[in-house]
Amino acid sequence: MVHDCEFEVHNARLSDNNAIYTDYVYNRMQRKGYLRRDAQRLINTDRNVFAACMLAHDHADGMVTGVTRHYDVALGNTRMVIDPRPGERMIGMSILLTKNRTLFVADTSVTELPSAQDLADIAMQVAHAVRRLSFEPKLAFVSYSNFGNPDTEHSRRVSGAVEILDRRHDVDFEYEGEMTPRVALNEDVRSVYPFSRLKGEANVLITPGVHSAGISTKLVGELGGATVIGPVLIGLEHSVQIAQVGARVGDVVILAAMAAYGLDQEHRSWAQKAG
C-alpha cells in the first residue's frame, strides 16, 4: 500500500537561496584560499555543501549523505558549512547488534590518534548519546594491555583518560581501563582484577584510535555475527549522518532515522548544564 506524502525537491542551480548560501560559504572559506566564484561553484555542483547550507539556514532539519562518496570527502565538504557545537567534538559511534548484546564503539571515523584528554571527552559524549538510546552506559577504555601490562606509551595514553575522568565530578556512568576487549566483555575473565570498578559486561568500548576502531568494526561486519550500524556522527551543530560507500537501502533508512531522532538532544542540554 502506498500512502500519499508531501516532499520537496531542491535544485541548487534553481534555488532562490543560491546567493545567500554562496555568501555564507564564501565568508567561512575566504581566508582558506577560496574566491567567491569557488563558493558559487560549490553551491551549484556539490550536493553536500548545498544540503549543509540548507541545514545551517534552517531550511532543512537533517541530512543523510555518503553512499557514492568516501566518508572523509563527505565529512570535509559538510564541515565547510557546519561546525561542532561549542565545547564539543565530532565523534563517529558504531553500533554492533548481535543476538545477545548491543555494543557501542567510538571513535570509529573522526579522530585519528586521540590524546588522553580527547579520549576522556569522547567517553563523556558517547556515554550520553548511548543513554539517549535508552541504554545505561558501561564504558571500557580498550587497549592491547590490561592495567599497565605491558606498559607502553599508547597504553599510558588510554589509562590517562581514565585518570582524567577520575578527577571530574560530573561523571555519572561506570567506566574502567585500560583493558583488552576480552577483559571488557567477559566478567569471568575480569575476575582476576578484583579492583575493577566495572560491573558486568561493558557495552561501550572507547578505542585508542580511529584505525583500531574502524578496522575492528568493519571486520566484524564483514565476517558476520553482528550487524554494524554507522558510524553514527554526533557532535555537530546540525543533524548530519554519513553512510559508507555502497551502503544498502536499509543502512540509509537507519541513518535517516538517527538524523530525525536527534541523538544529540539530551547531550546538548547536559553539555549546557555542565558549561
C-alpha distance (Angstrom), angle and dihedral (degrees) to the residues before:
residue distance angle dihedral
M1 . . .
V2 3.81 . .
H3 3.77 117.5 .
D4 3.78 123.1 -152.0
C5 3.78 113.1 -107.1
E6 3.76 138.3 170.3
F7 3.77 125.3 -128.9
E8 3.79 139.5 157.9
V9 3.79 128.8 -135.0
H10 3.80 115.6 -150.9
N11 3.80 121.7 -157.9
A12 3.79 114.4 -161.6
R13 3.81 93.9 -146.3
L14 3.82 92.0 51.5
S15 3.80 99.2 37.9
D16 3.79 118.4 124.5
N17 3.80 87.4 -145.0
N18 3.80 95.4 57.5
A19 3.80 95.3 108.5
I20 3.82 92.8 45.5
Y21 3.79 91.8 51.3
T22 3.80 92.2 46.2
D23 3.80 92.3 52.7
Y24 3.79 90.3 47.2
V25 3.81 94.2 52.6
Y26 3.80 92.6 42.1
N27 3.82 92.3 52.7
R28 3.81 89.2 52.3
M29 3.80 97.5 43.8
Q30 3.81 105.8 31.9
R31 3.82 92.9 98.1
K32 3.79 90.6 49.0
G33 3.78 95.8 65.0
Y34 3.82 99.9 -84.5
L35 3.80 124.0 134.3
R36 3.78 121.0 -154.5
R37 3.78 91.0 -104.7
D38 3.82 87.8 55.7
A39 3.78 89.4 55.1
Q40 3.81 90.0 47.6
R41 3.80 90.6 51.2
L42 3.80 91.0 51.3
I43 3.79 92.1 51.7
N44 3.80 91.7 48.1
T45 3.79 98.8 44.5
D46 3.81 111.5 20.1
R47 3.79 112.9 77.3
N48 3.80 93.1 -166.8
V49 3.80 94.4 54.7
F50 3.80 91.7 45.3
A51 3.81 93.2 47.8
A52 3.81 91.8 46.2
C53 3.81 88.8 53.0
M54 3.79 88.9 53.7
L55 3.80 88.6 56.2
A56 3.79 93.4 44.9
H57 3.81 90.5 55.0
D58 3.83 95.2 42.6
H59 3.81 91.7 -111.7
A60 3.81 89.3 125.2
D61 3.80 135.1 24.9
G62 3.79 102.1 -145.8
M63 3.78 143.5 6.8
V64 3.81 132.5 -146.7
T65 3.79 118.4 -174.8
G66 3.80 141.1 150.7
V67 3.83 122.1 76.3
T68 3.83 93.9 112.2
R69 3.79 99.1 33.4
H70 3.79 131.7 57.4
Y71 3.80 115.4 -97.4
D72 3.82 95.5 -118.7
V73 3.80 91.9 49.6
A74 3.80 92.8 50.0
L75 3.80 91.2 46.2
G76 3.80 92.6 47.7
N77 3.80 92.0 51.4
T78 3.78 91.5 47.7
R79 3.80 91.5 49.3
M80 3.80 89.7 59.4
V81 3.79 85.0 72.7
I82 3.82 109.9 21.1
D83 3.81 127.7 53.0
P84 3.78 131.9 -161.0
R85 3.77 113.6 -95.5
P86 3.81 112.6 -89.9
G87 3.78 111.5 -81.0
E88 3.80 93.3 10.6
R89 3.77 137.4 91.6
M90 3.78 137.5 -139.4
I91 3.79 112.9 -99.5
G92 3.77 133.0 -177.8
M93 3.81 112.1 -145.5
S94 3.79 120.7 -171.3
I95 3.80 121.3 -158.0
L96 3.81 119.4 -148.3
L97 3.79 115.8 -160.8
T98 3.82 119.9 -164.6
K99 3.78 133.2 162.7
N100 3.79 92.1 -97.1
R101 3.79 106.8 30.8
T102 3.78 149.3 12.9
L103 3.79 115.2 -131.0
F104 3.80 129.0 -168.8
V105 3.81 120.6 -155.2
A106 3.81 127.5 -170.2
D107 2.95 149.1 -139.5
T108 3.79 94.7 16.6
S109 3.80 103.0 150.0
V110 3.81 117.9 17.0
T111 3.84 121.8 39.8
E112 3.79 110.7 57.6
L113 3.81 100.7 -164.8
P114 3.82 111.0 2.2
S115 3.78 121.6 -158.6
A116 3.80 122.1 -129.9
Q117 3.81 89.0 -93.4
D118 3.79 90.8 48.6
L119 3.81 90.8 52.1
A120 3.79 91.5 50.0
D121 3.82 91.0 50.2
I122 3.80 91.2 47.4
A123 3.79 89.6 51.3
M124 3.81 92.8 53.2
Q125 3.80 94.2 49.8
V126 3.78 95.5 43.1
A127 3.80 92.8 48.1
H128 3.78 91.4 57.0
A129 3.81 92.7 43.8
V130 3.82 89.1 53.0
R131 3.79 90.8 49.3
R132 3.79 88.1 51.0
L133 3.80 85.8 60.8
S134 3.83 89.4 55.0
F135 3.82 96.8 -103.9
E136 3.79 122.7 124.7
P137 3.82 103.3 -127.7
K138 3.80 120.1 -124.9
L139 3.79 106.5 -179.6
A140 3.77 128.6 -156.1
F141 3.79 120.8 -174.6
V142 3.78 100.5 -143.8
S143 3.77 128.9 -151.0
Y144 3.79 138.2 144.1
S145 3.80 89.8 -94.0
N146 3.79 134.5 65.5
F147 3.79 118.1 -133.9
G148 3.79 97.0 -34.2
N149 3.81 99.9 -32.2
P150 2.99 106.7 140.0
D151 3.79 97.2 19.2
T152 3.80 108.8 -148.0
E153 3.77 138.2 151.2
H154 3.80 91.2 -100.4
S155 3.80 94.8 47.9
R156 3.81 90.3 49.3
R157 3.80 88.9 54.5
V158 3.80 89.6 55.9
S159 3.80 95.2 43.8
G160 3.80 87.8 47.4
A161 3.79 89.3 62.4
V162 3.81 89.5 56.1
E163 3.80 90.0 51.4
I164 3.80 90.1 51.9
L165 3.80 91.5 53.5
D166 3.82 89.3 47.3
R167 3.81 88.5 61.6
R168 3.80 94.5 49.5
H169 3.80 122.4 92.5
D170 3.80 98.7 -158.0
V171 3.80 99.8 64.1
D172 3.81 108.6 121.1
F173 3.81 101.8 172.1
E174 3.80 139.4 69.2
Y175 3.80 117.3 -94.3
E176 3.78 138.3 163.8
G177 3.80 141.8 165.4
E178 2.83 175.9 -46.7
M179 3.81 95.8 -59.6
T180 3.78 142.1 133.8
P181 3.82 119.1 -100.7
R182 3.81 89.8 -108.6
V183 3.78 92.0 58.2
A184 3.82 91.9 42.8
L185 3.80 94.3 52.3
N186 3.80 100.3 37.8
E187 3.80 118.4 61.6
D188 3.80 92.1 -171.4
V189 3.80 91.6 58.0
R190 3.80 90.0 45.8
S191 3.81 90.4 57.0
V192 3.82 88.6 88.8
Y193 3.81 85.4 69.1
P194 3.84 100.7 57.3
F195 3.81 91.3 170.9
S196 3.81 91.8 66.0
R197 3.80 112.7 121.3
L198 3.79 93.3 -155.2
K199 3.80 113.7 101.8
G200 3.78 120.2 -158.3
E201 3.79 122.1 -14.2
A202 3.79 122.5 -24.9
N203 3.80 114.6 -116.5
V204 3.82 96.7 -173.7
L205 3.80 122.9 56.9
I206 3.80 118.7 -164.9
T207 3.80 106.3 -159.2
P208 3.81 127.1 -151.2
G209 3.81 94.6 -125.4
V210 3.77 145.1 0.3
H211 3.80 91.4 -107.1
S212 3.79 95.7 59.7
A213 3.80 91.4 40.9
G214 3.79 95.7 47.9
I215 3.80 95.2 43.6
S216 3.80 94.8 47.3
T217 3.81 96.7 47.5
K218 3.81 94.0 44.3
L219 3.80 90.5 47.5
V220 3.80 91.5 52.7
G221 3.79 90.5 48.4
E222 3.80 93.9 50.8
L223 3.80 96.8 43.6
G224 3.79 92.5 48.8
G225 3.77 130.7 -132.7
A226 3.79 92.6 108.5
T227 3.77 140.3 48.7
V228 3.80 111.2 -130.3
I229 3.81 118.9 -149.8
G230 3.76 119.8 -167.6
P231 2.89 143.6 -54.9
V232 3.80 83.3 -107.0
L233 3.79 108.8 -151.6
I234 3.79 116.7 -134.3
G235 3.79 134.1 172.2
L236 3.81 103.6 51.0
E237 3.79 124.2 122.8
H238 3.80 90.0 -117.1
S239 3.78 132.8 35.6
V240 3.82 109.0 -90.6
Q241 3.80 128.6 160.4
I242 3.79 125.4 -175.7
A243 3.79 121.4 -156.9
Q244 3.79 124.1 -149.9
V245 3.81 119.1 -102.1
G246 3.79 108.1 -84.2
A247 3.80 93.9 16.6
R248 3.78 115.8 171.2
V249 3.79 124.8 -118.3
G250 3.80 90.9 -103.1
D251 3.81 91.0 54.2
V252 3.79 91.6 52.5
V253 3.81 91.9 47.7
I254 3.81 91.0 52.7
L255 3.80 92.1 49.9
A256 3.80 90.0 47.8
A257 3.79 88.6 53.9
M258 3.81 89.6 49.8
A259 3.80 90.6 50.6
A260 3.81 91.6 49.6
Y261 3.79 93.7 43.6
G262 3.77 93.5 59.2
L263 3.79 100.2 -132.5
D264 3.79 91.4 -168.2
Q265 3.80 98.3 51.6
E266 3.79 97.2 98.0
H267 3.78 92.2 40.6
R268 3.79 90.5 52.3
S269 3.80 92.2 58.9
W270 3.82 89.9 44.2
A271 3.80 91.9 51.4
Q272 3.79 92.2 49.4
K273 3.79 90.5 50.9
A274 3.81 91.9 48.4
G275 3.78 90.7 48.1
